[in-house]
């Protein structure tokens, strides 16, 4: 039985891959510090709200097949 925890693969992709941290810097951060550096407020939901989805759909509407 595995205990719930952090998605370390995803966190490493953000810290090392997207933010360009060295492994040493990454592993010296707390998860909360990593979220702050990544621009994610601790305790916030990473899920998109309906309002955010609607705004995204308005900004980037789907094209009909003939509109390309």
PQR file of N, CA, C, O and H, with PARSE charges and radii, in Angstrom:
ATOM      1  N   UNK A   1       0.847  -1.190   0.000 -0.4000 1.5000
ATOM      2  CA  UNK A   1       0.000   0.000   0.000 -0.0000 2.0000
ATOM      3  C   UNK A   1       0.876   1.231   0.000  0.5500 1.7000
ATOM      4  O   UNK A   1       1.729   1.389   0.874 -0.5500 1.4000
ATOM      5  N   UNK A   2       0.675   2.105  -0.970 -0.4000 1.5000
ATOM      6  CA  UNK A   2       1.509   3.305  -1.027 -0.0000 2.0000
ATOM      7  C   UNK A   2       0.800   4.471  -0.341  0.5500 1.7000
ATOM      8  O   UNK A   2      -0.417   4.628  -0.439 -0.5500 1.4000
ATOM      9  H   UNK A   2      -0.017   1.977  -1.679  0.4000 1.0000
ATOM     10  N   UNK A   3       1.574   5.262   0.335 -0.4000 1.5000
ATOM     11  CA  UNK A   3       1.026   6.424   1.032 -0.0000 2.0000
ATOM     12  C   UNK A   3       0.849   7.577   0.061  0.5500 1.7000
ATOM     13  O   UNK A   3       1.635   7.719  -0.876 -0.5500 1.4000
ATOM     14  H   UNK A   3       2.563   5.134   0.414  0.4000 1.0000
ATOM     15  N   UNK A   4      -0.175   8.408   0.267 -0.4000 1.5000
ATOM     16  CA  UNK A   4      -0.333   9.572  -0.596 -0.0000 2.0000
ATOM     17  C   UNK A   4       0.844  10.513  -0.389  0.5500 1.7000
ATOM     18  O   UNK A   4       1.394  10.587   0.710 -0.5500 1.4000
ATOM     19  H   UNK A   4      -0.813   8.292   1.029  0.4000 1.0000
ATOM     20  N   UNK A   5       1.224  11.215  -1.413 -0.4000 1.5000
ATOM     21  CA  UNK A   5       2.358  12.115  -1.284 -0.0000 2.0000
ATOM     22  C   UNK A   5       2.449  13.040  -2.465  0.5500 1.7000
ATOM     23  O   UNK A   5       1.451  13.352  -3.114 -0.5500 1.4000
ATOM     24  H   UNK A   5       0.777  11.155  -2.306  0.4000 1.0000
ATOM     25  N   UNK A   6       3.637  13.466  -2.729 -0.4000 1.5000
ATOM     26  CA  UNK A   6       3.892  14.397  -3.816 -0.0000 2.0000
ATOM     27  C   UNK A   6       4.175  13.641  -5.104  0.5500 1.7000
ATOM     28  O   UNK A   6       4.702  12.529  -5.085 -0.5500 1.4000
ATOM     29  H   UNK A   6       4.448  13.212  -2.202  0.4000 1.0000
ATOM     30  N   UNK A   7       3.824  14.251  -6.201 -0.4000 1.5000
ATOM     31  CA  UNK A   7       4.164  13.712  -7.517 -0.0000 2.0000
ATOM     32  C   UNK A   7       5.569  14.236  -7.828  0.5500 1.7000
ATOM     33  O   UNK A   7       5.730  15.273  -8.472 -0.5500 1.4000
ATOM     34  H   UNK A   7       3.396  15.154  -6.216  0.4000 1.0000
ATOM     35  N   UNK A   8       6.579  13.502  -7.361 -0.4000 1.5000
ATOM     36  CA  UNK A   8       7.961  13.974  -7.481 -0.0000 2.0000
ATOM     37  C   UNK A   8       8.386  14.139  -8.932  0.5500 1.7000
ATOM     38  O   UNK A   8       9.136  15.060  -9.255 -0.5500 1.4000
ATOM     39  H   UNK A   8       6.449  12.660  -6.838  0.4000 1.0000
ATOM     40  N   UNK A   9       7.919  13.262  -9.807 -0.4000 1.5000
ATOM     41  CA  UNK A   9       8.270  13.380 -11.226 -0.0000 2.0000
ATOM     42  C   UNK A   9       7.786  14.723 -11.773  0.5500 1.7000
ATOM     43  O   UNK A   9       8.537  15.416 -12.460 -0.5500 1.4000
ATOM     44  H   UNK A   9       7.310  12.513  -9.544  0.4000 1.0000
ATOM     45  N   UNK A  10       6.553  15.092 -11.479 -0.4000 1.5000
ATOM     46  CA  UNK A  10       6.003  16.364 -11.958 -0.0000 2.0000
ATOM     47  C   UNK A  10       6.744  17.547 -11.327  0.5500 1.7000
ATOM     48  O   UNK A  10       7.044  18.530 -12.006 -0.5500 1.4000
ATOM     49  H   UNK A  10       5.943  14.529 -10.922  0.4000 1.0000
ATOM     50  N   UNK A  11       7.036  17.448 -10.030 -0.4000 1.5000
ATOM     51  CA  UNK A  11       7.760  18.536  -9.366 -0.0000 2.0000
ATOM     52  C   UNK A  11       9.164  18.704  -9.950  0.5500 1.7000
ATOM     53  O   UNK A  11       9.637  19.827 -10.124 -0.5500 1.4000
ATOM     54  H   UNK A  11       6.792  16.650  -9.478  0.4000 1.0000
ATOM     55  N   UNK A  12       9.826  17.584 -10.253 -0.4000 1.5000
ATOM     56  CA  UNK A  12      11.161  17.663 -10.858 -0.0000 2.0000
ATOM     57  C   UNK A  12      11.085  18.262 -12.265  0.5500 1.7000
ATOM     58  O   UNK A  12      11.971  19.018 -12.665 -0.5500 1.4000
ATOM     59  H   UNK A  12       9.442  16.672 -10.112  0.4000 1.0000
ATOM     60  N   UNK A  13      10.029  17.927 -13.017 -0.4000 1.5000
ATOM     61  CA  UNK A  13       9.875  18.509 -14.351 -0.0000 2.0000
ATOM     62  C   UNK A  13       9.714  20.017 -14.266  0.5500 1.7000
ATOM     63  O   UNK A  13      10.259  20.751 -15.090 -0.5500 1.4000
ATOM     64  H   UNK A  13       9.309  17.313 -12.692  0.4000 1.0000
ATOM     65  N   UNK A  14       8.970  20.481 -13.272 -0.4000 1.5000
ATOM     66  CA  UNK A  14       8.801  21.929 -13.091 -0.0000 2.0000
ATOM     67  C   UNK A  14      10.114  22.562 -12.652  0.5500 1.7000
ATOM     68  O   UNK A  14      10.593  23.504 -13.283 -0.5500 1.4000
ATOM     69  H   UNK A  14       8.527  19.884 -12.602  0.4000 1.0000
ATOM     70  N   UNK A  15      10.696  22.049 -11.577 -0.4000 1.5000
ATOM     71  CA  UNK A  15      11.896  22.668 -11.006 -0.0000 2.0000
ATOM     72  C   UNK A  15      13.125  22.562 -11.884  0.5500 1.7000
ATOM     73  O   UNK A  15      13.765  23.568 -12.191 -0.5500 1.4000
ATOM     74  H   UNK A  15      10.307  21.283 -11.065  0.4000 1.0000
ATOM     75  N   UNK A  16      13.451  21.361 -12.285 -0.4000 1.5000
ATOM     76  CA  UNK A  16      14.676  21.139 -13.055 -0.0000 2.0000
ATOM     77  C   UNK A  16      14.447  21.404 -14.536  0.5500 1.7000
ATOM     78  O   UNK A  16      15.251  22.071 -15.187 -0.5500 1.4000
ATOM     79  H   UNK A  16      12.931  20.544 -12.036  0.4000 1.0000
ATOM     80  N   UNK A  17      13.336  20.874 -15.068 -0.4000 1.5000
ATOM     81  CA  UNK A  17      13.075  21.008 -16.497 -0.0000 2.0000
ATOM     82  C   UNK A  17      12.655  22.396 -16.923  0.5500 1.7000
ATOM     83  O   UNK A  17      13.280  22.990 -17.802 -0.5500 1.4000
ATOM     84  H   UNK A  17      12.683  20.332 -14.539  0.4000 1.0000
ATOM     85  N   UNK A  18      11.595  22.928 -16.308 -0.4000 1.5000
ATOM     86  CA  UNK A  18      11.042  24.202 -16.761 -0.0000 2.0000
ATOM     87  C   UNK A  18      11.715  25.424 -16.141  0.5500 1.7000
ATOM     88  O   UNK A  18      11.881  26.450 -16.801 -0.5500 1.4000
ATOM     89  H   UNK A  18      11.088  22.445 -15.595  0.4000 1.0000
ATOM     90  N   UNK A  19      12.098  25.312 -14.877 -0.4000 1.5000
ATOM     91  CA  UNK A  19      12.720  26.462 -14.215 -0.0000 2.0000
ATOM     92  C   UNK A  19      14.243  26.448 -14.300  0.5500 1.7000
ATOM     93  O   UNK A  19      14.897  27.428 -13.945 -0.5500 1.4000
ATOM     94  H   UNK A  19      11.963  24.479 -14.340  0.4000 1.0000
ATOM     95  N   UNK A  20      14.810  25.330 -14.775 -0.4000 1.5000
ATOM     96  CA  UNK A  20      16.253  25.251 -14.981 -0.0000 2.0000
ATOM     97  C   UNK A  20      17.091  25.163 -13.715  0.5500 1.7000
ATOM     98  O   UNK A  20      18.262  25.543 -13.718 -0.5500 1.4000
ATOM     99  H   UNK A  20      14.279  24.533 -15.064  0.4000 1.0000
ATOM    100  N   UNK A  21      16.507  24.671 -12.646 -0.4000 1.5000
ATOM    101  CA  UNK A  21      17.262  24.534 -11.398 -0.0000 2.0000
ATOM    102  C   UNK A  21      18.241  23.374 -11.508  0.5500 1.7000
ATOM    103  O   UNK A  21      17.989  22.395 -12.210 -0.5500 1.4000
ATOM    104  H   UNK A  21      15.556  24.363 -12.644  0.4000 1.0000
ATOM    105  N   UNK A  22      19.342  23.499 -10.815 -0.4000 1.5000
ATOM    106  CA  UNK A  22      20.236  22.351 -10.708 -0.0000 2.0000
ATOM    107  C   UNK A  22      19.596  21.375  -9.727  0.5500 1.7000
ATOM    108  O   UNK A  22      18.787  21.785  -8.894 -0.5500 1.4000
ATOM    109  H   UNK A  22      19.547  24.295 -10.245  0.4000 1.0000
ATOM    110  N   UNK A  23      19.942  20.093  -9.811 -0.4000 1.5000
ATOM    111  CA  UNK A  23      19.393  19.138  -8.843 -0.0000 2.0000
ATOM    112  C   UNK A  23      19.673  19.547  -7.395  0.5500 1.7000
ATOM    113  O   UNK A  23      18.830  19.358  -6.519 -0.5500 1.4000
ATOM    114  H   UNK A  23      20.599  19.760 -10.487  0.4000 1.0000
ATOM    115  N   UNK A  24      20.849  20.103  -7.152 -0.4000 1.5000
ATOM    116  CA  UNK A  24      21.191  20.518  -5.782 -0.0000 2.0000
ATOM    117  C   UNK A  24      20.223  21.590  -5.278  0.5500 1.7000
ATOM    118  O   UNK A  24      19.733  21.513  -4.152 -0.5500 1.4000
ATOM    119  H   UNK A  24      21.534  20.256  -7.864  0.4000 1.0000
ATOM    120  N   UNK A  25      19.956  22.580  -6.114 -0.4000 1.5000
ATOM    121  CA  UNK A  25      19.021  23.642  -5.726 -0.0000 2.0000
ATOM    122  C   UNK A  25      17.628  23.055  -5.525  0.5500 1.7000
ATOM    123  O   UNK A  25      16.963  23.350  -4.532 -0.5500 1.4000
ATOM    124  H   UNK A  25      20.354  22.643  -7.029  0.4000 1.0000
ATOM    125  N   UNK A  26      17.186  22.217  -6.475 -0.4000 1.5000
ATOM    126  CA  UNK A  26      15.853  21.613  -6.379 -0.0000 2.0000
ATOM    127  C   UNK A  26      15.680  20.867  -5.067  0.5500 1.7000
ATOM    128  O   UNK A  26      14.696  21.080  -4.360 -0.5500 1.4000
ATOM    129  H   UNK A  26      17.727  21.978  -7.282  0.4000 1.0000
ATOM    130  N   UNK A  27      16.623  19.995  -4.733 -0.4000 1.5000
ATOM    131  CA  UNK A  27      16.462  19.154  -3.551 -0.0000 2.0000
ATOM    132  C   UNK A  27      16.651  19.915  -2.248  0.5500 1.7000
ATOM    133  O   UNK A  27      16.326  19.390  -1.183 -0.5500 1.4000
ATOM    134  H   UNK A  27      17.423  19.822  -5.307  0.4000 1.0000
ATOM    135  N   UNK A  28      17.166  21.138  -2.304 -0.4000 1.5000
ATOM    136  CA  UNK A  28      17.280  21.953  -1.095 -0.0000 2.0000
ATOM    137  C   UNK A  28      16.043  22.797  -0.835  0.5500 1.7000
ATOM    138  O   UNK A  28      15.940  23.424   0.220 -0.5500 1.4000
ATOM    139  H   UNK A  28      17.430  21.564  -3.169  0.4000 1.0000
ATOM    140  N   UNK A  29      15.094  22.827  -1.782 -0.4000 1.5000
ATOM    141  CA  UNK A  29      13.845  23.556  -1.589 -0.0000 2.0000
ATOM    142  C   UNK A  29      12.831  22.688  -0.854  0.5500 1.7000
ATOM    143  O   UNK A  29      12.835  21.464  -0.985 -0.5500 1.4000
ATOM    144  H   UNK A  29      15.178  22.317  -2.638  0.4000 1.0000
ATOM    145  N   UNK A  30      11.971  23.329  -0.087 -0.4000 1.5000
ATOM    146  CA  UNK A  30      10.815  22.629   0.448 -0.0000 2.0000
ATOM    147  C   UNK A  30       9.750  22.619  -0.652  0.5500 1.7000
ATOM    148  O   UNK A  30       9.816  23.440  -1.566 -0.5500 1.4000
ATOM    149  H   UNK A  30      11.968  24.323   0.020  0.4000 1.0000
ATOM    150  N   UNK A  31       8.778  21.716  -0.587 -0.4000 1.5000
ATOM    151  CA  UNK A  31       7.711  21.740  -1.589 -0.0000 2.0000
ATOM    152  C   UNK A  31       6.989  23.090  -1.660  0.5500 1.7000
ATOM    153  O   UNK A  31       6.617  23.533  -2.747 -0.5500 1.4000
ATOM    154  H   UNK A  31       8.724  21.049   0.155  0.4000 1.0000
ATOM    155  N   UNK A  32       6.791  23.741  -0.519 -0.4000 1.5000
ATOM    156  CA  UNK A  32       6.129  25.049  -0.519 -0.0000 2.0000
ATOM    157  C   UNK A  32       6.998  26.077  -1.245  0.5500 1.7000
ATOM    158  O   UNK A  32       6.480  26.884  -2.016 -0.5500 1.4000
ATOM    159  H   UNK A  32       7.093  23.381   0.363  0.4000 1.0000
ATOM    160  N   UNK A  33       8.303  26.059  -1.011 -0.4000 1.5000
ATOM    161  CA  UNK A  33       9.196  26.981  -1.716 -0.0000 2.0000
ATOM    162  C   UNK A  33       9.158  26.742  -3.222  0.5500 1.7000
ATOM    163  O   UNK A  33       9.161  27.692  -4.005 -0.5500 1.4000
ATOM    164  H   UNK A  33       8.724  25.403  -0.384  0.4000 1.0000
ATOM    165  N   UNK A  34       9.123  25.479  -3.626 -0.4000 1.5000
ATOM    166  CA  UNK A  34       9.048  25.154  -5.049 -0.0000 2.0000
ATOM    167  C   UNK A  34       7.765  25.706  -5.662  0.5500 1.7000
ATOM    168  O   UNK A  34       7.792  26.277  -6.753 -0.5500 1.4000
ATOM    169  H   UNK A  34       9.120  24.708  -2.990  0.4000 1.0000
ATOM    170  N   UNK A  35       6.644  25.538  -4.967 -0.4000 1.5000
ATOM    171  CA  UNK A  35       5.381  26.077  -5.471 -0.0000 2.0000
ATOM    172  C   UNK A  35       5.449  27.587  -5.614  0.5500 1.7000
ATOM    173  O   UNK A  35       4.970  28.137  -6.605 -0.5500 1.4000
ATOM    174  H   UNK A  35       6.622  25.074  -4.081  0.4000 1.0000
ATOM    175  N   UNK A  36       6.039  28.264  -4.636 -0.4000 1.5000
ATOM    176  CA  UNK A  36       6.164  29.717  -4.706 -0.0000 2.0000
ATOM    177  C   UNK A  36       7.033  30.153  -5.884  0.5500 1.7000
ATOM    178  O   UNK A  36       6.683  31.092  -6.598 -0.5500 1.4000
ATOM    179  H   UNK A  36       6.428  27.818  -3.831  0.4000 1.0000
ATOM    180  N   UNK A  37       8.157  29.478  -6.089 -0.4000 1.5000
ATOM    181  CA  UNK A  37       9.053  29.794  -7.198 -0.0000 2.0000
ATOM    182  C   UNK A  37       8.341  29.554  -8.533  0.5500 1.7000
ATOM    183  O   UNK A  37       8.556  30.286  -9.499 -0.5500 1.4000
ATOM    184  H   UNK A  37       8.441  28.715  -5.509  0.4000 1.0000
ATOM    185  N   UNK A  38       7.492  28.526  -8.577 -0.4000 1.5000
ATOM    186  CA  UNK A  38       6.768  28.195  -9.799 -0.0000 2.0000
ATOM    187  C   UNK A  38       5.561  29.110 -10.018  0.5500 1.7000
ATOM    188  O   UNK A  38       4.902  29.024 -11.054 -0.5500 1.4000
ATOM    189  H   UNK A  38       7.317  27.931  -7.793  0.4000 1.0000
ATOM    190  N   UNK A  39       5.268  29.979  -9.059 -0.4000 1.5000
ATOM    191  CA  UNK A  39       4.145  30.894  -9.204 -0.0000 2.0000
ATOM    192  C   UNK A  39       2.808  30.297  -8.818  0.5500 1.7000
ATOM    193  O   UNK A  39       1.762  30.776  -9.256 -0.5500 1.4000
ATOM    194  H   UNK A  39       5.804  30.049  -8.217  0.4000 1.0000
ATOM    195  N   UNK A  40       2.834  29.248  -7.996 -0.4000 1.5000
ATOM    196  CA  UNK A  40       1.612  28.593  -7.553 -0.0000 2.0000
ATOM    197  C   UNK A  40       1.451  28.854  -6.064  0.5500 1.7000
ATOM    198  O   UNK A  40       2.342  28.537  -5.277 -0.5500 1.4000
ATOM    199  H   UNK A  40       3.684  28.859  -7.640  0.4000 1.0000
ATOM    200  N   UNK A  41       0.320  29.430  -5.674 -0.4000 1.5000
ATOM    201  CA  UNK A  41       0.095  29.736  -4.268 -0.0000 2.0000
ATOM    202  C   UNK A  41      -0.107  28.452  -3.475  0.5500 1.7000
ATOM    203  O   UNK A  41      -0.931  27.618  -3.850 -0.5500 1.4000
ATOM    204  H   UNK A  41      -0.404  29.688  -6.314  0.4000 1.0000
ATOM    205  N   UNK A  42       0.636  28.282  -2.382 -0.4000 1.5000
ATOM    206  CA  UNK A  42       0.450  27.087  -1.561 -0.0000 2.0000
ATOM    207  C   UNK A  42      -0.996  26.973  -1.100  0.5500 1.7000
ATOM    208  O   UNK A  42      -1.607  27.962  -0.695 -0.5500 1.4000
ATOM    209  H   UNK A  42       1.305  28.960  -2.077  0.4000 1.0000
ATOM    210  N   UNK A  43      -1.533  25.773  -1.162 -0.4000 1.5000
ATOM    211  CA  UNK A  43      -2.905  25.546  -0.739 -0.0000 2.0000
ATOM    212  C   UNK A  43      -3.934  25.822  -1.814  0.5500 1.7000
ATOM    213  O   UNK A  43      -5.117  25.537  -1.623 -0.5500 1.4000
ATOM    214  H   UNK A  43      -1.037  24.970  -1.491  0.4000 1.0000
ATOM    215  N   UNK A  44      -3.508  26.371  -2.944 -0.4000 1.5000
ATOM    216  CA  UNK A  44      -4.461  26.638  -4.019 -0.0000 2.0000
ATOM    217  C   UNK A  44      -4.681  25.368  -4.822  0.5500 1.7000
ATOM    218  O   UNK A  44      -3.849  24.461  -4.844 -0.5500 1.4000
ATOM    219  H   UNK A  44      -2.547  26.603  -3.099  0.4000 1.0000
ATOM    220  N   UNK A  45      -5.802  25.338  -5.465 -0.4000 1.5000
ATOM    221  CA  UNK A  45      -6.111  24.185  -6.310 -0.0000 2.0000
ATOM    222  C   UNK A  45      -5.448  24.378  -7.662  0.5500 1.7000
ATOM    223  O   UNK A  45      -5.477  25.474  -8.222 -0.5500 1.4000
ATOM    224  H   UNK A  45      -6.478  26.075  -5.448  0.4000 1.0000
ATOM    225  N   UNK A  46      -4.850  23.317  -8.189 -0.4000 1.5000
ATOM    226  CA  UNK A  46      -4.251  23.394  -9.511 -0.0000 2.0000
ATOM    227  C   UNK A  46      -5.289  23.131 -10.597  0.5500 1.7000
ATOM    228  O   UNK A  46      -5.015  23.290 -11.787 -0.5500 1.4000
ATOM    229  H   UNK A  46      -4.827  22.427  -7.735  0.4000 1.0000
ATOM    230  N   UNK A  47      -6.482  22.729 -10.171 -0.4000 1.5000
ATOM    231  CA  UNK A  47      -7.533  22.457 -11.137 -0.0000 2.0000
ATOM    232  C   UNK A  47      -8.090  23.768 -11.690  0.5500 1.7000
ATOM    233  O   UNK A  47      -8.214  24.757 -10.967 -0.5500 1.4000
ATOM    234  H   UNK A  47      -6.705  22.600  -9.205  0.4000 1.0000
ATOM    235  N   UNK A  48      -8.417  23.760 -12.957 -0.4000 1.5000
ATOM    236  CA  UNK A  48      -8.986  24.933 -13.602 -0.0000 2.0000
ATOM    237  C   UNK A  48     -10.454  25.057 -13.215  0.5500 1.7000
ATOM    238  O   UNK A  48     -11.186  24.068 -13.217 -0.5500 1.4000
ATOM    239  H   UNK A  48      -8.317  22.957 -13.544  0.4000 1.0000
ATOM    240  N   UNK A  49     -10.884  26.277 -12.882 -0.4000 1.5000
ATOM    241  CA  UNK A  49     -12.286  26.504 -12.573 -0.0000 2.0000
ATOM    242  C   UNK A  49     -13.077  26.653 -13.871  0.5500 1.7000
ATOM    243  O   UNK A  49     -12.502  26.849 -14.941 -0.5500 1.4000
ATOM    244  H   UNK A  49     -10.289  27.081 -12.880  0.4000 1.0000
ATOM    245  N   UNK A  50     -14.375  26.560 -13.764 -0.4000 1.5000
ATOM    246  CA  UNK A  50     -15.233  26.725 -14.948 -0.0000 2.0000
ATOM    247  C   UNK A  50     -15.054  28.128 -15.535  0.5500 1.7000
ATOM    248  O   UNK A  50     -15.023  28.293 -16.754 -0.5500 1.4000
ATOM    249  H   UNK A  50     -14.842  26.401 -12.894  0.4000 1.0000
ATOM    250  N   UNK A  51     -14.937  29.129 -14.671 -0.4000 1.5000
ATOM    251  CA  UNK A  51     -14.745  30.507 -15.125 -0.0000 2.0000
ATOM    252  C   UNK A  51     -13.439  30.632 -15.908  0.5500 1.7000
ATOM    253  O   UNK A  51     -13.403  31.285 -16.951 -0.5500 1.4000
ATOM    254  H   UNK A  51     -14.962  28.994 -13.680  0.4000 1.0000
ATOM    255  N   UNK A  52     -12.365  30.010 -15.412 -0.4000 1.5000
ATOM    256  CA  UNK A  52     -11.079  30.049 -16.109 -0.0000 2.0000
ATOM    257  C   UNK A  52     -11.156  29.318 -17.450  0.5500 1.7000
ATOM    258  O   UNK A  52     -10.589  29.772 -18.443 -0.5500 1.4000
ATOM    259  H   UNK A  52     -12.394  29.479 -14.565  0.4000 1.0000
ATOM    260  N   UNK A  53     -11.861  28.184 -17.473 -0.4000 1.5000
ATOM    261  CA  UNK A  53     -12.033  27.447 -18.722 -0.0000 2.0000
ATOM    262  C   UNK A  53     -12.804  28.275 -19.740  0.5500 1.7000
ATOM    263  O   UNK A  53     -12.423  28.335 -20.909 -0.5500 1.4000
ATOM    264  H   UNK A  53     -12.322  27.815 -16.666  0.4000 1.0000
ATOM    265  N   UNK A  54     -13.880  28.912 -19.306 -0.4000 1.5000
ATOM    266  CA  UNK A  54     -14.667  29.753 -20.222 -0.0000 2.0000
ATOM    267  C   UNK A  54     -13.831  30.906 -20.768  0.5500 1.7000
ATOM    268  O   UNK A  54     -13.929  31.234 -21.950 -0.5500 1.4000
ATOM    269  H   UNK A  54     -14.190  28.864 -18.356  0.4000 1.0000
ATOM    270  N   UNK A  55     -13.007  31.526 -19.918 -0.4000 1.5000
ATOM    271  CA  UNK A  55     -12.144  32.620 -20.374 -0.0000 2.0000
ATOM    272  C   UNK A  55     -11.126  32.117 -21.389  0.5500 1.7000
ATOM    273  O   UNK A  55     -10.846  32.801 -22.374 -0.5500 1.4000
ATOM    274  H   UNK A  55     -12.927  31.260 -18.957  0.4000 1.0000
ATOM    275  N   UNK A  56     -10.575  30.938 -21.163 -0.4000 1.5000
ATOM    276  CA  UNK A  56      -9.614  30.343 -22.082 -0.0000 2.0000
ATOM    277  C   UNK A  56     -10.277  30.005 -23.415  0.5500 1.7000
ATOM    278  O   UNK A  56      -9.701  30.241 -24.477 -0.5500 1.4000
ATOM    279  H   UNK A  56     -10.803  30.383 -20.363  0.4000 1.0000
ATOM    280  N   UNK A  57     -11.484  29.453 -23.358 -0.4000 1.5000
ATOM    281  CA  UNK A  57     -12.216  29.121 -24.583 -0.0000 2.0000
ATOM    282  C   UNK A  57     -12.567  30.382 -25.374  0.5500 1.7000
ATOM    283  O   UNK A  57     -12.568  30.362 -26.605 -0.5500 1.4000
ATOM    284  H   UNK A  57     -11.952  29.261 -22.495  0.4000 1.0000
ATOM    285  N   UNK A  58     -12.862  31.472 -24.675 -0.4000 1.5000
ATOM    286  CA  UNK A  58     -13.167  32.737 -25.359 -0.0000 2.0000
ATOM    287  C   UNK A  58     -11.907  33.302 -26.019  0.5500 1.7000
ATOM    288  O   UNK A  58     -11.964  33.825 -27.132 -0.5500 1.4000
ATOM    289  H   UNK A  58     -12.861  31.488 -23.675  0.4000 1.0000
ATOM    290  N   UNK A  59     -10.790  33.195 -25.338 -0.4000 1.5000
ATOM    291  CA  UNK A  59      -9.533  33.720 -25.874 -0.0000 2.0000
ATOM    292  C   UNK A  59      -9.017  32.879 -27.034  0.5500 1.7000
ATOM    293  O   UNK A  59      -8.446  33.419 -27.982 -0.5500 1.4000
ATOM    294  H   UNK A  59     -10.744  32.771 -24.434  0.4000 1.0000
ATOM    295  N   UNK A  60      -9.212  31.564 -26.972 -0.4000 1.5000
ATOM    296  CA  UNK A  60      -8.731  30.646 -27.995 -0.0000 2.0000
ATOM    297  C   UNK A  60      -9.874  29.739 -28.470  0.5500 1.7000
ATOM    298  O   UNK A  60      -9.911  28.555 -28.136 -0.5500 1.4000
ATOM    299  H   UNK A  60      -9.676  31.126 -26.202  0.4000 1.0000
ATOM    300  N   UNK A  61     -10.799  30.299 -29.245 -0.4000 1.5000
ATOM    301  CA  UNK A  61     -11.951  29.494 -29.686 -0.0000 2.0000
ATOM    302  C   UNK A  61     -11.533  28.385 -30.630  0.5500 1.7000
ATOM    303  O   UNK A  61     -10.563  28.514 -31.377 -0.5500 1.4000
ATOM    304  H   UNK A  61     -10.769  31.261 -29.517  0.4000 1.0000
ATOM    305  N   UNK A  62     -12.288  27.283 -30.583 -0.4000 1.5000
ATOM    306  CA  UNK A  62     -12.064  26.190 -31.531 -0.0000 2.0000
ATOM    307  C   UNK A  62     -12.468  26.663 -32.920  0.5500 1.7000
ATOM    308  O   UNK A  62     -13.442  27.398 -33.078 -0.5500 1.4000
ATOM    309  H   UNK A  62     -13.076  27.178 -29.976  0.4000 1.0000
ATOM    310  N   UNK A  63     -11.723  26.242 -33.907 -0.4000 1.5000
ATOM    311  CA  UNK A  63     -12.051  26.582 -35.294 -0.0000 2.0000
ATOM    312  C   UNK A  63     -12.881  25.464 -35.890  0.5500 1.7000
ATOM    313  O   UNK A  63     -12.674  24.288 -35.591 -0.5500 1.4000
ATOM    314  H   UNK A  63     -10.931  25.644 -33.779  0.4000 1.0000
ATOM    315  N   UNK A  64     -13.827  25.848 -36.742 -0.4000 1.5000
ATOM    316  CA  UNK A  64     -14.530  24.833 -37.521 -0.0000 2.0000
ATOM    317  C   UNK A  64     -13.541  24.261 -38.504  0.5500 1.7000
ATOM    318  O   UNK A  64     -12.572  24.932 -38.859 -0.5500 1.4000
ATOM    319  H   UNK A  64     -13.995  26.804 -36.985  0.4000 1.0000
ATOM    320  N   UNK A  65     -13.754  23.055 -38.950 -0.4000 1.5000
ATOM    321  CA  UNK A  65     -12.818  22.382 -39.847 -0.0000 2.0000
ATOM    322  C   UNK A  65     -12.520  23.191 -41.107  0.5500 1.7000
ATOM    323  O   UNK A  65     -11.411  23.105 -41.634 -0.5500 1.4000
ATOM    324  H   UNK A  65     -14.542  22.510 -38.662  0.4000 1.0000
ATOM    325  N   UNK A  66     -13.449  23.951 -41.589 -0.4000 1.5000
ATOM    326  CA  UNK A  66     -13.236  24.715 -42.809 -0.0000 2.0000
ATOM    327  C   UNK A  66     -12.553  26.060 -42.606  0.5500 1.7000
ATOM    328  O   UNK A  66     -12.271  26.754 -43.583 -0.5500 1.4000
ATOM    329  H   UNK A  66     -14.350  24.021 -41.161  0.4000 1.0000
ATOM    330  N   UNK A  67     -12.277  26.448 -41.349 -0.4000 1.5000
ATOM    331  CA  UNK A  67     -11.731  27.775 -41.061 -0.0000 2.0000
ATOM    332  C   UNK A  67     -10.209  27.834 -41.001  0.5500 1.7000
ATOM    333  O   UNK A  67      -9.648  28.917 -40.831 -0.5500 1.4000
ATOM    334  H   UNK A  67     -12.506  25.884 -40.556  0.4000 1.0000
ATOM    335  N   UNK A  68      -9.537  26.715 -41.135 -0.4000 1.5000
ATOM    336  CA  UNK A  68      -8.077  26.712 -41.008 -0.0000 2.0000
ATOM    337  C   UNK A  68      -7.512  27.515 -42.112  0.5500 1.7000
ATOM    338  O   UNK A  68      -6.294  27.656 -42.212 -0.5500 1.4000
ATOM    339  H   UNK A  68      -9.992  25.836 -41.273  0.4000 1.0000
TER
END
